[in-house]
Amino acid sequence: MIDPRIAALREEAKKGRNPACADETLTYLLELSERIGAADFLEIGAAEGLTSAALLLSGVRRATAIEKDPQRASRARENFRAFSLSERVTFYEGDAGEILPMLRGQFDLIFLDGPKVQYIKYLPDCKRLLRTGGYLLSDDVLLFGWVRGEAPKKRRMLAEHLREYGRMLETDPDLSTEILDLGEGLAVSQKLR
């Protein structure tokens, strides 16, 4: 269940065009985290930090979060402080493409919700950082139905990037992937080896 304080902040963030994940996606993340006993969580595209905060409040031990936008990063730091979570979060402000290769350790759960055209680029590092049996959740992989249907002309390249990313996940022998119709599509990939 989403902490009511987090739910209220998420509603405020949505009014300001903050790219928070869908409520049903966050609920799924929280349920999966509890089911697998996730201790270490990585969020790529943290926005205001509310997803990481929700997982930490629900029992995840540590979170690592990455956000490129300076205003969102500042707000994320404020939110972590407000919930007394700063000591349990390693927060990086910058480009995930530069930060991910430097990260070490193993995560039980990775939530990929950054720039969609970079998902393919991020995948090798996500796999490297994910423990065997852990889950990579990639958000917005169906994007308004454009990935399975027809995208507007200006968005065709984005839709094609996401189609290719989906094919990579579904054919990767190290992953077992299911695409769920949550939010704008959630790819749930478990690392097999």
TIRO-2110 file (N, C-alpha, C; in Angstrom, 1 decimal):
// TIRO-2110
0.8, -1.2, 0.0, N, 1, A
0.0, 0.0, 0.0, CA, 1, A
0.9, 1.3, 0.0, C, 1, A
0.5, 2.2, -0.8, N, 2, A
1.2, 3.5, -0.9, CA, 2, A
1.0, 4.3, 0.4, C, 2, A
2.1, 4.7, 1.0, N, 3, A
2.1, 5.6, 2.2, CA, 3, A
1.2, 6.8, 1.9, C, 3, A
0.3, 7.2, 2.7, N, 4, A
-0.6, 8.3, 2.4, CA, 4, A
0.2, 9.6, 2.2, C, 4, A
1.3, 9.8, 2.9, N, 5, A
2.1, 11.0, 2.7, CA, 5, A
2.7, 11.1, 1.3, C, 5, A
3.2, 9.9, 0.9, N, 6, A
3.8, 9.8, -0.5, CA, 6, A
2.7, 10.0, -1.5, C, 6, A
1.5, 9.4, -1.3, N, 7, A
0.4, 9.5, -2.3, CA, 7, A
0.0, 11.0, -2.4, C, 7, A
0.0, 11.8, -1.3, N, 8, A
-0.4, 13.2, -1.4, CA, 8, A
0.7, 14.0, -2.2, C, 8, A
2.0, 13.7, -2.0, N, 9, A
3.1, 14.3, -2.8, CA, 9, A
3.0, 13.9, -4.2, C, 9, A
2.7, 12.7, -4.5, N, 10, A
2.6, 12.2, -5.9, CA, 10, A
1.5, 13.0, -6.6, C, 10, A
0.4, 13.2, -6.0, N, 11, A
-0.7, 14.0, -6.6, CA, 11, A
-0.3, 15.4, -6.9, C, 11, A
0.4, 16.0, -6.0, N, 12, A
0.9, 17.4, -6.2, CA, 12, A
1.9, 17.4, -7.4, C, 12, A
2.8, 16.4, -7.4, N, 13, A
3.8, 16.3, -8.5, CA, 13, A
3.1, 16.1, -9.9, C, 13, A
2.1, 15.3, -9.9, N, 14, A
1.4, 15.1, -11.2, CA, 14, A
0.8, 16.4, -11.7, C, 14, A
0.4, 17.3, -10.9, N, 15, A
-0.2, 18.6, -11.3, CA, 15, A
0.9, 19.4, -12.0, C, 15, A
2.1, 19.2, -11.5, N, 16, A
3.2, 20.0, -12.1, CA, 16, A
3.9, 19.3, -13.2, C, 16, A
3.3, 18.4, -13.8, N, 17, A
3.9, 17.6, -15.0, CA, 17, A
5.1, 16.8, -14.6, C, 17, A
5.2, 16.4, -13.3, N, 18, A
6.3, 15.6, -12.9, CA, 18, A
6.1, 14.2, -13.5, C, 18, A
7.1, 13.5, -14.0, N, 19, A
6.9, 12.2, -14.6, CA, 19, A
6.9, 11.1, -13.6, C, 19, A
6.0, 11.2, -12.6, N, 20, A
5.9, 10.1, -11.6, CA, 20, A
5.2, 8.9, -12.3, C, 20, A
5.7, 7.7, -11.9, N, 21, A
5.1, 6.5, -12.5, CA, 21, A
3.6, 6.4, -12.1, C, 21, A
2.8, 5.6, -12.8, N, 22, A
1.4, 5.4, -12.5, CA, 22, A
1.2, 4.8, -11.2, C, 22, A
0.1, 5.1, -10.5, N, 23, A
-0.2, 4.6, -9.2, CA, 23, A
-0.1, 3.0, -9.2, C, 23, A
-0.7, 2.4, -10.3, N, 24, A
-0.8, 1.0, -10.3, CA, 24, A
0.7, 0.4, -10.5, C, 24, A
1.5, 1.1, -11.2, N, 25, A
2.9, 0.7, -11.3, CA, 25, A
3.6, 0.7, -10.0, C, 25, A
3.4, 1.8, -9.2, N, 26, A
4.1, 1.9, -7.9, CA, 26, A
3.5, 0.8, -7.0, C, 26, A
2.2, 0.6, -7.0, N, 27, A
1.6, -0.5, -6.2, CA, 27, A
2.3, -1.8, -6.6, C, 27, A
2.5, -2.1, -7.8, N, 28, A
3.1, -3.4, -8.3, CA, 28, A
4.5, -3.4, -7.7, C, 28, A
5.3, -2.3, -7.9, N, 29, A
6.6, -2.3, -7.3, CA, 29, A
6.7, -2.6, -5.8, C, 29, A
5.8, -2.0, -5.1, N, 30, A
5.7, -2.2, -3.6, CA, 30, A
5.4, -3.7, -3.3, C, 30, A
4.5, -4.3, -4.1, N, 31, A
4.1, -5.7, -3.8, CA, 31, A
5.2, -6.6, -4.2, C, 31, A
5.9, -6.4, -5.3, N, 32, A
7.0, -7.2, -5.8, CA, 32, A
8.1, -7.1, -4.8, C, 32, A
8.4, -5.9, -4.3, N, 33, A
9.5, -5.7, -3.4, CA, 33, A
9.3, -6.5, -2.1, C, 33, A
8.0, -6.4, -1.6, N, 34, A
7.7, -7.2, -0.4, CA, 34, A
7.8, -8.7, -0.6, C, 34, A
7.3, -9.1, -1.8, N, 35, A
7.3, -10.6, -2.1, CA, 35, A
8.7, -11.2, -2.2, C, 35, A
9.6, -10.4, -2.8, N, 36, A
11.0, -10.9, -2.9, CA, 36, A
11.9, -10.5, -1.8, C, 36, A
11.4, -9.7, -0.8, N, 37, A
12.2, -9.3, 0.3, CA, 37, A
13.3, -8.4, -0.2, C, 37, A
13.1, -7.5, -1.1, N, 38, A
14.1, -6.6, -1.7, CA, 38, A
14.8, -5.8, -0.6, C, 38, A
16.1, -5.8, -0.6, N, 39, A
16.8, -5.0, 0.4, CA, 39, A
17.5, -3.8, -0.3, C, 39, A
18.0, -4.0, -1.5, N, 40, A
18.7, -2.9, -2.2, CA, 40, A
17.9, -2.6, -3.5, C, 40, A
17.6, -1.3, -3.7, N, 41, A
16.8, -0.8, -4.8, CA, 41, A
17.6, 0.2, -5.6, C, 41, A
17.5, 0.2, -6.9, N, 42, A
18.1, 1.2, -7.8, CA, 42, A
17.0, 1.8, -8.7, C, 42, A
17.0, 3.1, -8.7, N, 43, A
16.0, 3.8, -9.5, CA, 43, A
16.7, 4.7, -10.5, C, 43, A
16.4, 4.6, -11.7, N, 44, A
17.1, 5.4, -12.8, CA, 44, A
16.0, 6.3, -13.3, C, 44, A
16.1, 7.6, -13.1, N, 45, A
15.1, 8.5, -13.4, CA, 45, A
14.2, 8.8, -12.2, C, 45, A
14.8, 9.2, -11.2, N, 46, A
14.2, 9.3, -9.9, CA, 46, A
13.2, 10.5, -9.7, C, 46, A
13.2, 11.4, -10.6, N, 47, A
12.4, 12.6, -10.5, CA, 47, A
12.5, 13.2, -9.1, C, 47, A
11.3, 13.3, -8.4, N, 48, A
11.3, 13.9, -7.1, CA, 48, A
11.6, 12.9, -6.0, C, 48, A
12.0, 11.7, -6.3, N, 49, A
12.4, 10.7, -5.3, CA, 49, A
11.3, 10.0, -4.6, C, 49, A
10.1, 10.2, -5.1, N, 50, A
8.9, 9.6, -4.4, CA, 50, A
8.8, 8.1, -4.5, C, 50, A
9.3, 7.5, -5.6, N, 51, A
9.2, 6.1, -5.8, CA, 51, A
10.3, 5.4, -4.8, C, 51, A
11.5, 6.0, -4.8, N, 52, A
12.5, 5.4, -3.9, CA, 52, A
12.0, 5.6, -2.4, C, 52, A
11.4, 6.8, -2.1, N, 53, A
10.9, 7.0, -0.7, CA, 53, A
9.9, 6.0, -0.4, C, 53, A
9.0, 5.7, -1.3, N, 54, A
7.9, 4.8, -1.0, CA, 54, A
8.4, 3.4, -0.7, C, 54, A
9.4, 3.0, -1.5, N, 55, A
10.0, 1.7, -1.3, CA, 55, A
10.8, 1.6, 0.1, C, 55, A
11.5, 2.7, 0.4, N, 56, A
12.2, 2.7, 1.6, CA, 56, A
11.3, 2.7, 2.8, C, 56, A
10.2, 3.4, 2.7, N, 57, A
9.2, 3.4, 3.8, CA, 57, A
8.5, 2.1, 3.9, C, 57, A
8.5, 1.3, 2.9, N, 58, A
7.8, 0.0, 2.9, CA, 58, A
8.7, -1.2, 3.3, C, 58, A
10.0, -0.9, 3.6, N, 59, A
10.8, -1.9, 4.1, CA, 59, A
12.1, -2.2, 3.3, C, 59, A
12.3, -1.6, 2.1, N, 60, A
13.6, -1.7, 1.5, CA, 60, A
14.7, -1.1, 2.3, C, 60, A
15.8, -1.7, 2.4, N, 61, A
16.9, -1.2, 3.3, CA, 61, A
17.6, 0.0, 2.8, C, 61, A
18.0, -0.1, 1.5, N, 62, A
18.8, 1.0, 0.9, CA, 62, A
18.3, 1.2, -0.5, C, 62, A
18.4, 2.5, -1.0, N, 63, A
18.1, 2.9, -2.3, CA, 63, A
19.3, 3.7, -2.9, C, 63, A
19.5, 3.5, -4.2, N, 64, A
20.4, 4.3, -5.0, CA, 64, A
19.5, 4.9, -6.1, C, 64, A
19.6, 6.2, -6.2, N, 65, A
18.7, 6.9, -7.1, CA, 65, A
19.5, 7.9, -8.0, C, 65, A
19.1, 8.0, -9.3, N, 66, A
19.8, 8.8, -10.2, CA, 66, A
18.7, 9.7, -10.9, C, 66, A
19.1, 11.0, -10.9, N, 67, A
18.2, 12.0, -11.6, CA, 67, A
19.1, 13.1, -12.2, C, 67, A
18.8, 13.4, -13.5, N, 68, A
19.6, 14.3, -14.2, CA, 68, A
19.1, 15.8, -14.1, C, 68, A
17.8, 16.0, -14.0, N, 69, A
17.2, 17.3, -14.0, CA, 69, A
17.5, 18.0, -12.6, C, 69, A
18.2, 19.1, -12.6, N, 70, A
18.6, 19.8, -11.3, CA, 70, A
17.4, 20.1, -10.4, C, 70, A
16.3, 20.6, -11.0, N, 71, A
15.2, 21.0, -10.1, CA, 71, A
14.5, 19.8, -9.5, C, 71, A
14.4, 18.7, -10.3, N, 72, A
13.8, 17.5, -9.7, CA, 72, A
14.8, 16.9, -8.7, C, 72, A
16.1, 16.9, -9.0, N, 73, A
17.1, 16.4, -8.0, CA, 73, A
17.0, 17.1, -6.7, C, 73, A
16.9, 18.4, -6.8, N, 74, A
16.8, 19.2, -5.5, CA, 74, A
15.6, 18.8, -4.7, C, 74, A
14.5, 18.7, -5.4, N, 75, A
13.2, 18.3, -4.8, CA, 75, A
13.3, 16.8, -4.2, C, 75, A
14.0, 16.0, -4.9, N, 76, A
14.2, 14.6, -4.4, CA, 76, A
15.0, 14.7, -3.0, C, 76, A
16.1, 15.5, -3.0, N, 77, A
16.8, 15.6, -1.8, CA, 77, A
16.0, 16.1, -0.6, C, 77, A
15.1, 17.1, -1.0, N, 78, A
14.2, 17.6, 0.1, CA, 78, A
13.3, 16.5, 0.6, C, 78, A
12.7, 15.8, -0.3, N, 79, A
11.8, 14.7, 0.1, CA, 79, A
12.5, 13.6, 0.9, C, 79, A
13.7, 13.3, 0.5, N, 80, A
14.4, 12.3, 1.4, CA, 80, A
14.7, 12.8, 2.8, C, 80, A
15.0, 14.1, 2.9, N, 81, A
15.2, 14.7, 4.2, CA, 81, A
13.9, 14.8, 5.0, C, 81, A
12.9, 15.2, 4.3, N, 82, A
11.6, 15.3, 5.0, CA, 82, A
11.1, 14.0, 5.6, C, 82, A
11.4, 12.9, 4.9, N, 83, A
11.0, 11.5, 5.4, CA, 83, A
12.1, 10.9, 6.2, C, 83, A
13.2, 11.6, 6.6, N, 84, A
14.3, 11.1, 7.3, CA, 84, A
14.9, 9.8, 6.7, C, 84, A
15.1, 9.9, 5.3, N, 85, A
15.6, 8.8, 4.6, CA, 85, A
17.0, 9.0, 4.0, C, 85, A
17.5, 10.2, 4.2, N, 86, A
18.8, 10.6, 3.5, CA, 86, A
19.9, 9.6, 3.8, C, 86, A
19.9, 9.1, 5.0, N, 87, A
21.0, 8.1, 5.4, CA, 87, A
20.9, 6.8, 4.7, C, 87, A
19.7, 6.5, 4.1, N, 88, A
19.5, 5.2, 3.5, CA, 88, A
19.5, 5.4, 1.9, C, 88, A
19.8, 6.6, 1.4, N, 89, A
19.8, 6.8, 0.0, CA, 89, A
21.1, 7.3, -0.5, C, 89, A
21.6, 6.6, -1.5, N, 90, A
22.8, 7.2, -2.3, CA, 90, A
22.2, 7.8, -3.5, C, 90, A
22.4, 9.2, -3.6, N, 91, A
21.7, 9.9, -4.6, CA, 91, A
22.7, 10.5, -5.5, C, 91, A
22.5, 10.3, -6.8, N, 92, A
23.4, 10.9, -7.9, CA, 92, A
22.6, 11.8, -8.7, C, 92, A
23.1, 13.0, -8.9, N, 93, A
22.5, 14.0, -9.8, CA, 93, A
23.4, 14.0, -11.1, C, 93, A
22.9, 13.6, -12.2, N, 94, A
23.6, 13.6, -13.4, CA, 94, A
23.0, 12.6, -14.4, C, 94, A
23.8, 12.4, -15.5, N, 95, A
23.4, 11.5, -16.6, CA, 95, A
23.6, 10.1, -16.2, C, 95, A
22.5, 9.3, -16.2, N, 96, A
22.6, 7.9, -15.9, CA, 96, A
23.6, 7.1, -16.8, C, 96, A
23.7, 7.5, -18.0, N, 97, A
24.7, 6.9, -18.9, CA, 97, A
26.1, 7.0, -18.5, C, 97, A
26.4, 8.0, -17.7, N, 98, A
27.7, 8.2, -17.1, CA, 98, A
27.9, 7.6, -15.7, C, 98, A
26.8, 7.6, -15.0, N, 99, A
26.8, 7.1, -13.6, CA, 99, A
26.7, 5.6, -13.5, C, 99, A
25.9, 5.0, -14.3, N, 100, A
25.7, 3.5, -14.2, CA, 100, A
27.0, 2.7, -14.3, C, 100, A
27.9, 3.1, -15.3, N, 101, A
29.1, 2.3, -15.4, CA, 101, A
30.0, 2.3, -14.2, C, 101, A
29.8, 3.4, -13.4, N, 102, A
30.7, 3.5, -12.2, CA, 102, A
30.1, 2.8, -11.0, C, 102, A
28.8, 2.4, -11.0, N, 103, A
28.2, 1.8, -9.9, CA, 103, A
28.7, 0.3, -9.7, C, 103, A
28.8, -0.1, -8.4, N, 104, A
29.2, -1.4, -8.0, CA, 104, A
28.1, -2.0, -7.1, C, 104, A
28.2, -3.3, -6.9, N, 105, A
27.3, -3.9, -6.0, CA, 105, A
26.2, -4.6, -6.8, C, 105, A
25.2, -5.2, -6.0, N, 106, A
24.1, -5.9, -6.6, CA, 106, A
22.8, -5.4, -6.0, C, 106, A
21.8, -5.3, -6.9, N, 107, A
20.5, -4.8, -6.5, CA, 107, A
19.5, -5.9, -6.6, C, 107, A
18.5, -5.9, -5.7, N, 108, A
17.4, -6.9, -5.8, CA, 108, A
16.4, -6.4, -6.8, C, 108, A
16.3, -5.1, -6.9, N, 109, A
15.2, -4.5, -7.7, CA, 109, A
15.7, -3.3, -8.4, C, 109, A
15.5, -3.2, -9.7, N, 110, A
15.9, -2.0, -10.4, CA, 110, A
14.7, -1.4, -11.2, C, 110, A
14.4, -0.1, -11.0, N, 111, A
13.3, 0.5, -11.7, CA, 111, A
13.9, 1.5, -12.7, C, 111, A
13.7, 1.2, -14.0, N, 112, A
14.2, 2.0, -15.1, CA, 112, A
13.0, 2.9, -15.6, C, 112, A
13.1, 4.2, -15.3, N, 113, A
12.1, 5.2, -15.7, CA, 113, A
12.7, 6.5, -16.2, C, 113, A
13.9, 6.3, -16.8, N, 114, A
14.6, 7.5, -17.3, CA, 114, A
14.2, 7.8, -18.8, C, 114, A
15.1, 8.4, -19.5, N, 115, A
14.8, 8.7, -20.9, CA, 115, A
14.7, 7.4, -21.8, C, 115, A
13.6, 7.3, -22.4, N, 116, A
13.2, 6.0, -23.1, CA, 116, A
14.2, 5.6, -24.2, C, 116, A
14.7, 6.6, -24.9, N, 117, A
15.6, 6.3, -26.0, CA, 117, A
17.0, 5.7, -25.5, C, 117, A
17.2, 5.9, -24.2, N, 118, A
18.5, 5.4, -23.6, CA, 118, A
18.3, 4.0, -22.9, C, 118, A
17.1, 3.4, -22.9, N, 119, A
16.9, 2.1, -22.3, CA, 119, A
17.9, 1.1, -22.8, C, 119, A
18.1, 1.0, -24.1, N, 120, A
18.9, 0.0, -24.7, CA, 120, A
20.4, 0.2, -24.2, C, 120, A
20.8, 1.4, -24.2, N, 121, A
22.1, 1.8, -23.7, CA, 121, A
22.3, 1.4, -22.2, C, 121, A
21.3, 1.5, -21.4, N, 122, A
21.4, 1.2, -20.0, CA, 122, A
21.3, -0.3, -19.7, C, 122, A
20.8, -1.1, -20.6, N, 123, A
20.5, -2.5, -20.3, CA, 123, A
21.7, -3.3, -19.8, C, 123, A
22.9, -3.2, -20.5, N, 124, A
24.0, -4.0, -20.0, CA, 124, A
24.4, -3.7, -18.6, C, 124, A
24.4, -2.4, -18.2, N, 125, A
24.7, -2.1, -16.8, CA, 125, A
23.6, -2.5, -15.8, C, 125, A
22.4, -2.4, -16.3, N, 126, A
21.3, -2.9, -15.4, CA, 126, A
21.5, -4.4, -15.1, C, 126, A
21.8, -5.1, -16.2, N, 127, A
22.0, -6.6, -16.0, CA, 127, A
23.2, -6.9, -15.1, C, 127, A
24.2, -6.1, -15.3, N, 128, A
25.4, -6.3, -14.4, CA, 128, A
25.1, -6.0, -13.0, C, 128, A
24.3, -5.0, -12.7, N, 129, A
24.0, -4.6, -11.3, CA, 129, A
22.9, -5.4, -10.7, C, 129, A
22.2, -6.2, -11.4, N, 130, A
21.1, -6.9, -10.9, CA, 130, A
21.5, -8.3, -10.4, C, 130, A
21.2, -8.6, -9.2, N, 131, A
21.6, -9.9, -8.7, CA, 131, A
20.8, -11.0, -9.4, C, 131, A
21.3, -12.2, -9.5, N, 132, A
20.6, -13.3, -10.0, CA, 132, A
19.3, -13.6, -9.2, C, 132, A
18.2, -13.6, -9.9, N, 133, A
16.9, -13.8, -9.2, CA, 133, A
16.2, -12.4, -9.0, C, 133, A
16.9, -11.3, -9.2, N, 134, A
16.4, -10.0, -9.0, CA, 134, A
15.6, -9.6, -10.2, C, 134, A
14.9, -8.4, -10.1, N, 135, A
14.0, -7.9, -11.1, CA, 135, A
14.4, -6.5, -11.6, C, 135, A
14.3, -6.4, -13.0, N, 136, A
14.4, -5.1, -13.6, CA, 136, A
13.1, -4.8, -14.1, C, 136, A
12.5, -3.6, -13.7, N, 137, A
11.2, -3.2, -14.1, CA, 137, A
11.4, -1.9, -15.0, C, 137, A
11.0, -2.0, -16.2, N, 138, A
11.2, -0.9, -17.2, CA, 138, A
9.9, -0.3, -17.5, C, 138, A
9.7, 1.0, -17.1, N, 139, A
8.4, 1.7, -17.2, CA, 139, A
8.2, 2.3, -18.6, C, 139, A
6.9, 2.4, -19.0, N, 140, A
6.5, 3.1, -20.2, CA, 140, A
6.9, 2.4, -21.5, C, 140, A
7.0, 1.1, -21.5, N, 141, A
7.5, 0.4, -22.7, CA, 141, A
6.5, 0.3, -23.8, C, 141, A
5.2, 0.6, -23.5, N, 142, A
4.2, 0.6, -24.5, CA, 142, A
3.8, 2.0, -25.0, C, 142, A
4.1, 3.0, -24.2, N, 143, A
4.0, 4.4, -24.5, CA, 143, A
2.8, 4.8, -25.3, C, 143, A
1.7, 5.0, -24.6, N, 144, A
0.4, 5.4, -25.2, CA, 144, A
-0.1, 4.5, -26.3, C, 144, A
0.3, 3.2, -26.3, N, 145, A
-0.1, 2.3, -27.3, CA, 145, A
0.7, 2.4, -28.6, C, 145, A
1.7, 3.3, -28.7, N, 146, A
2.4, 3.6, -29.9, CA, 146, A
3.3, 2.4, -30.2, C, 146, A
3.8, 1.7, -29.2, N, 147, A
4.8, 0.6, -29.5, CA, 147, A
4.1, -0.5, -30.2, C, 147, A
2.9, -0.8, -29.8, N, 148, A
2.2, -1.9, -30.5, CA, 148, A
1.3, -1.5, -31.6, C, 148, A
1.2, -0.2, -31.8, N, 149, A
0.3, 0.4, -32.9, CA, 149, A
1.1, 1.4, -33.7, C, 149, A
0.4, 2.4, -34.1, N, 150, A
1.0, 3.5, -34.9, CA, 150, A
1.3, 4.7, -34.1, C, 150, A
2.6, 5.1, -34.1, N, 151, A
3.0, 6.3, -33.4, CA, 151, A
2.8, 7.6, -34.3, C, 151, A
2.6, 8.7, -33.7, N, 152, A
2.6, 10.0, -34.4, CA, 152, A
4.0, 10.1, -35.1, C, 152, A
4.0, 10.8, -36.2, N, 153, A
5.2, 10.9, -37.0, CA, 153, A
6.4, 11.4, -36.2, C, 153, A
6.2, 12.4, -35.3, N, 154, A
7.3, 12.9, -34.5, CA, 154, A
7.8, 11.9, -33.4, C, 154, A
7.0, 10.9, -33.2, N, 155, A
7.3, 9.9, -32.1, CA, 155, A
7.7, 8.5, -32.6, C, 155, A
7.8, 8.4, -34.0, N, 156, A
8.0, 7.1, -34.5, CA, 156, A
9.4, 6.5, -34.1, C, 156, A
10.4, 7.3, -34.1, N, 157, A
11.7, 6.9, -33.7, CA, 157, A
11.8, 6.4, -32.2, C, 157, A
11.1, 7.2, -31.4, N, 158, A
11.0, 6.8, -30.0, CA, 158, A
10.3, 5.4, -29.8, C, 158, A
9.2, 5.3, -30.5, N, 159, A
8.4, 4.0, -30.5, CA, 159, A
9.3, 2.9, -31.0, C, 159, A
10.1, 3.1, -32.1, N, 160, A
11.0, 2.1, -32.6, CA, 160, A
12.1, 1.7, -31.6, C, 160, A
12.6, 2.7, -30.9, N, 161, A
13.6, 2.4, -29.8, CA, 161, A
13.0, 1.5, -28.8, C, 161, A
11.8, 1.8, -28.4, N, 162, A
11.1, 0.9, -27.4, CA, 162, A
10.7, -0.5, -27.9, C, 162, A
10.4, -0.5, -29.2, N, 163, A
10.1, -1.9, -29.8, CA, 163, A
11.4, -2.7, -29.7, C, 163, A
12.5, -2.1, -30.1, N, 164, A
13.8, -2.8, -30.1, CA, 164, A
14.2, -3.2, -28.7, C, 164, A
14.0, -2.3, -27.7, N, 165, A
14.3, -2.6, -26.3, CA, 165, A
13.4, -3.8, -25.9, C, 165, A
12.1, -3.8, -26.2, N, 166, A
11.3, -4.9, -25.8, CA, 166, A
11.7, -6.2, -26.4, C, 166, A
12.2, -6.2, -27.7, N, 167, A
12.7, -7.4, -28.4, CA, 167, A
14.0, -7.9, -27.7, C, 167, A
14.8, -7.0, -27.3, N, 168, A
16.0, -7.3, -26.6, CA, 168, A
15.7, -8.0, -25.2, C, 168, A
14.8, -7.5, -24.5, N, 169, A
14.4, -8.1, -23.2, CA, 169, A
13.8, -9.5, -23.4, C, 169, A
12.9, -9.6, -24.4, N, 170, A
12.2, -10.9, -24.6, CA, 170, A
13.1, -12.0, -25.2, C, 170, A
14.2, -11.6, -25.8, N, 171, A
15.1, -12.6, -26.4, CA, 171, A
16.4, -12.9, -25.7, C, 171, A
16.6, -12.1, -24.6, N, 172, A
17.8, -12.2, -23.8, CA, 172, A
17.7, -13.5, -23.0, C, 172, A
18.7, -14.4, -23.2, N, 173, A
18.6, -15.7, -22.5, CA, 173, A
18.9, -15.6, -21.0, C, 173, A
19.4, -14.4, -20.5, N, 174, A
19.6, -14.2, -19.1, CA, 174, A
18.4, -13.7, -18.4, C, 174, A
17.4, -13.3, -19.1, N, 175, A
16.2, -12.7, -18.5, CA, 175, A
14.9, -13.5, -18.9, C, 175, A
14.0, -13.4, -18.0, N, 176, A
12.6, -13.9, -18.3, CA, 176, A
11.7, -12.7, -18.1, C, 176, A
11.1, -12.3, -19.3, N, 177, A
10.4, -11.0, -19.3, CA, 177, A
8.9, -11.1, -19.6, C, 177, A
8.1, -10.3, -19.0, N, 178, A
6.7, -10.3, -19.2, CA, 178, A
6.4, -8.8, -19.3, C, 178, A
5.6, -8.4, -20.3, N, 179, A
5.1, -7.0, -20.5, CA, 179, A
3.7, -6.9, -19.9, C, 179, A
3.6, -6.1, -18.9, N, 180, A
2.3, -5.9, -18.2, CA, 180, A
1.6, -4.6, -18.7, C, 180, A
0.3, -4.7, -18.8, N, 181, A
-0.5, -3.5, -19.1, CA, 181, A
-0.8, -2.6, -17.9, C, 181, A
0.3, -2.2, -17.3, N, 182, A
0.2, -1.3, -16.1, CA, 182, A
0.7, 0.1, -16.6, C, 182, A
0.0, 1.2, -16.3, N, 183, A
0.5, 2.5, -16.7, CA, 183, A
0.6, 2.5, -18.2, C, 183, A
1.7, 2.9, -18.7, N, 184, A
2.0, 2.9, -20.1, CA, 184, A
2.8, 1.7, -20.6, C, 184, A
2.7, 0.6, -19.8, N, 185, A
3.4, -0.6, -20.1, CA, 185, A
4.6, -0.8, -19.2, C, 185, A
4.6, -1.9, -18.5, N, 186, A
5.7, -2.2, -17.6, CA, 186, A
6.3, -3.5, -18.0, C, 186, A
7.6, -3.5, -18.3, N, 187, A
8.4, -4.7, -18.6, CA, 187, A
8.9, -5.2, -17.3, C, 187, A
8.6, -6.5, -16.9, N, 188, A
9.1, -7.1, -15.7, CA, 188, A
10.0, -8.2, -16.1, C, 188, A
11.3, -8.0, -15.8, N, 189, A
12.4, -9.0, -16.3, CA, 189, A
13.1, -9.5, -15.1, C, 189, A
13.0, -10.8, -14.9, N, 190, A
13.8, -11.5, -13.8, CA, 190, A
15.1, -12.0, -14.4, C, 190, A
16.2, -11.7, -13.7, N, 191, A
17.5, -12.2, -14.1, CA, 191, A
17.6, -13.7, -13.7, C, 191, A
17.8, -14.5, -14.7, N, 192, A
17.9, -16.0, -14.5, CA, 192, A
19.3, -16.5, -14.1, C, 192, A
20.3, -15.8, -14.6, N, 193, A
21.7, -16.2, -14.4, CA, 193, A
22.6, -15.0, -14.5, C, 193, A
END
